[in-house]
């Protein structure tokens, strides 16, 4: 559990205060318990509240490894008086990871998806938000330096270097005269489909009376905007619009930022509808702030559209590959 450089630290602290049962006298501190300091293990936040000490690990994605790290810390500290509490705060937490944490027990705190965190987790992943910024920046050019990648994406030089090394180790990219380039789009898309399958975020299907997928996406865009619901179309709907290809005729693909809006949409579905289907997804990150309206349809950014298309695996393979290979020439405004 290396020290994490947590972006928006003050906001994260306020969220932790609101989510953990703390008294008004609780304070954030830097000093670790001597036993933990001896093992050079340090969580992202340490909160002292009277005799109680809260050790908080902050992640973008909570994984079994995140839980194991806190469990190891708990074992090392051997707190027989029960004064040390362990907290896992993350933007993305699966039901399985949450259940595992609660058995230990570890308090789980859900962080908002739209908080940018710069934490040193998800080793080897290329679909985290910072990693994907670097990937798409590389797809936009033929060759570039790590320093330029850092400047373009706003990711630190160290992070950009680490991410490009991941890509090189996976056979996705290579170094050439001190610069980096993507060399195997197929391996890139395969890696994404394994790391971040879209099926895992699917929350259900809604039938509509629309006979055209574009009419369905445009009509729902108007309806959802009037209802002030945070949303954006993705998948084949967004990718086809960006690529100027024919949209799939049987379905559209919709992110709802607040999945609690899904029952309301579902309740309006008539049983006899046989038109275009709406596949509804719960996002694992902020997908609406970078969205835009193109051809009367609110779609995710082209970066997000490519990520999601790759997440469809084989079914999205051909369009995802075309999008990746032509990424630099895609116009990303309406």
Order of alpha helices (4+ residues) and beta strands (2+ residues): alpha-beta-alpha-beta-beta-alpha-beta-alpha-beta-alpha-alpha-alpha-beta-beta-alpha-beta-alpha-beta-alpha-beta-alpha-beta-beta-beta-alpha-alpha
